[in-house]
Amino acid sequence: LFLAVCAVGIGGTFQYGYNVSIINAPTQHVHRFLNETWTTRYHKELNPDLLTLLWSVIASIFSLGGLCGALIGGSMAIRLGRKGALLMNNVIAILASILMGISFPTGLFELLIVGRFLIGINSGIGLCVQPLYIGEVAPKHLRGGMAMGSSIFLTGGILTGQIIGLRELLGGETYWPLLLSSSCFPAFAQLFFLPWFPESPRYLLIDRGDELSCAKALKRFHGSSDYRREMEDIQRECFAVDGEKPKKPWQLFTDRGVRWQLITVIVMTMGQQLSGINAIYFYATYIFKQAGISAEKIPYVTLGTGACECLTALTCGLLIDYVGRRYLIIGGYLLMSLWSTVLTFSLTYQDLYWWVPYVSMASIFAFILSFGLGPGGITNTLTAELFIQSSRPAAYMIAGTISWISFFTIGMLFPFIVNGLKQYCFLVFLLECSLVAAFIFLVIPETKNKSFLEIKKEFHKLNFGRNA
């Protein structure tokens, strides 16, 4: 089971974290490449406004690709199977890597744009299908910890991208095309390792009706003596689904039986993206400068933020099946509200006392730790747990779409929010985190050690009224 999480993670959420991270390092080198290419092609200097526009397109088209990936990820998981969709997804990553790698020697910056779009599609599919696979192969007493594998590989991807992007490695002027095309290595790794593992047993029995392959897969994952309990659980869910075909995303919006599960996923997904974690990374460089850290050393301090996220994802993975989902996610949002308040005060009085920048710096790390401990990892875990087999792929498509739209929106609006509100932007995030915590407290039941059918029954009263 552990090795299966690693095999799906390396080519899944790792790719998302890695490709979000590596684009920051070669910014100046890509600017120079765009200028030189434009001058060679059109014999005139590239207009600064057009340069900014081209760079914005290269950076943000990744989100558009991610949105497209989220929209097709669920359908791929239904048609090709969870494992088949992940394997096919690597072909997109390898193609994207080739296009980004040859953009510099060919002098075609358009290939860079297409490559970033394709790697966005790869990330969107991975974010949709990987948690689906892990959630379906995990026994209920380990489901939380295994589902956190998605978050651990995502944060691991961010940290790896930050390290590989250092100027001493591939972040220098000579090697930046190699940096952008290096996402082919996780893809090749998954193509090598994943075929050794079985398809999702739930998919094999409930979607394909292949009981023999399901039993064989369960024996591989749980051992020949312990697989029967899981087999019985899948058979109960198969009986409850009663041959129902996998639903389309728009069918979930009209299905009263999943109304509150869907509202919960939408609120949690938007809450995760709009929680202020992007603001923290935006302010990090400024705060590190104020604390007296030289510009050359800031990339190394920034590694600390990536390491923080990775550490809390691992911690959350160890705690989730003992503490439960509700305590961790509510606690995470409440702690983020607290650190938003501290940051607002410390940024306001940044120049008043010499020690205030260090309070801001500590608050940044504390905010990241709080995010990783709750919202960062548990959101994806709960998406898998709140739906039964027929609704789960569609739920991930909706969650993915909401996530990428929120990611794109905050990327577009965030500079204006910061310019308008300055440090008081954290008061907006304080309100948002508090409201999401209140919603989770009032609506979401604890899902620890419960089967998918038991969780569905918990929501039955909410969906159909107390007398149902």
Disulfide bonds with the S-S distance in Angstrom:
none
